Amino acid sequence: MTDSKDKLKVWWDGQILNFNEAKVPVLNHSMQYGSGIFEGIRAYETQKGTSIFRLKDHVKRFFRGMKIYDIKIKYSETEVQNAIKTIVRENGFKSCYIRPFVFYYDDNIQLPTEGKMTSLYIVPLPLGKYIENNNGIRCKISSWIRIDSYILPVQAKASGNYINSLLAVKEAKASGFDEAIMMDREGYIAEGSAENIFVVKDDRLLTPSLDSSILEGITRDTVISIAKSDGIKVEERKIHREELITADEVFICGTAAEITPVINVDGINIGTGKEGKITKMLRERYMDVVRGNDHNFEEWMDYL
Ligand SMILES: Cc1ncc(COP(=O)(O)O)c(C=O)c1O
């Protein structure tokens, strides 16, 4: 390793390892077949110290993903929450991104998982902006359709799901865009490669409902709660492609991406072609909430 990860400490099945000591077998199942389950969590610096935002909800989703694939680990949700806190503390981070990953620790080519052991590691790492260009990004509607329940469970953050996202984002970048927006097989808007999507229309917020082919994003839920607390109407329903193009504002959101304005889709400006006022307000409110400056949402703070 030559980059700054050299100094990272990793939690691995109860042990604290140096990043360079954390090695997996070359033929592990999850690397070959995409059977790893992961989470993406952020810790923020607050006035009361470091807080891991919505830690319990992230760990709950992590366990739901494992249940979907019948992956068993020897830790409870509380133990995983504590392990996450421990490793953030060990690294001395005030703010960071946290990647828990559960995978089959084996070294053979057998696809069936009966009898295979699982392992859990947790890597915290410094992360500023996940998507550069906070002033707004340009998106391409992907020619790749979002995976859906005919194919794979979209509610599991399984590593294999992300080769669908990867194709979409590769296509978008190769065509000169910043990010992809994926549609479902019925032609409705689904989500970004690793973000949920919101549309602002006549001061209302629209977002694909949970019966769509989307991950049930924790940021999506946070945004809905903040908007409702500010008296903004939120509609969760199917969204047509043309509603995106004719929207007043569009933004994508996720733990890594936070709230990122979308100012152009397929070369067409959204609204004024700049971040809109509702997006800006929600983005600022979101950052206040995660940094513990909004006491109405104190229950989402998990201090180290
Ligand atoms: C496919 C997908 N959709 C949406 C999201 C946003 O989810 P969250 O807000 O829980 O990070 C993510 C990020 O994890 C994702 O990978």
The ligand as an SDF file (V2000), in Angstrom:
LIG
                    3D

 16 16  0  0  0  0  0  0  0  0999 V2000
  -28.2460    1.7250   -4.6110 C   0  0  0  0  0  0  0  0  0  0  0  0
  -28.2970    2.7370   -3.5170 C   0  0  0  0  0  0  0  0  0  0  0  0
  -29.3860    3.5190   -3.4060 N   0  0  0  0  0  0  0  0  0  0  0  0
  -29.4830    4.4250   -2.4250 C   0  0  0  0  0  0  0  0  0  0  0  0
  -28.4700    4.6220   -1.5070 C   0  0  0  0  0  0  0  0  0  0  0  0
  -28.6290    5.6090   -0.3970 C   0  0  0  0  0  0  0  0  0  0  0  0
  -28.7760    4.9280    0.8050 O   0  0  0  0  0  0  0  0  0  0  0  0
  -28.3800    5.5860    2.1890 P   0  0  0  0  0  0  0  0  0  0  0  0
  -29.0540    6.9080    2.2090 O   0  0  0  0  0  0  0  0  0  0  0  0
  -28.9190    4.6630    3.2120 O   0  0  0  0  0  0  0  0  0  0  0  0
  -26.9180    5.6970    2.2040 O   0  0  0  0  0  0  0  0  0  0  0  0
  -27.3200    3.8470   -1.6050 C   0  0  0  0  0  0  0  0  0  0  0  0
  -26.2170    4.0350   -0.6630 C   0  0  0  0  0  0  0  0  0  0  0  0
  -25.9330    3.2100    0.1340 O   0  0  0  0  0  0  0  0  0  0  0  0
  -27.2330    2.8630   -2.6170 C   0  0  0  0  0  0  0  0  0  0  0  0
  -26.1440    2.1070   -2.7270 O   0  0  0  0  0  0  0  0  0  0  0  0
  1  2  1  0
  2  3  1  0
  2 15  2  0
  3  4  2  0
  4  5  1  0
  5  6  1  0
  5 12  2  0
  6  7  1  0
  7  8  1  0
  8  9  2  0
  8 10  1  0
  8 11  1  0
 12 13  1  0
 12 15  1  0
 13 14  2  0
 15 16  1  0
M  END
$$$$
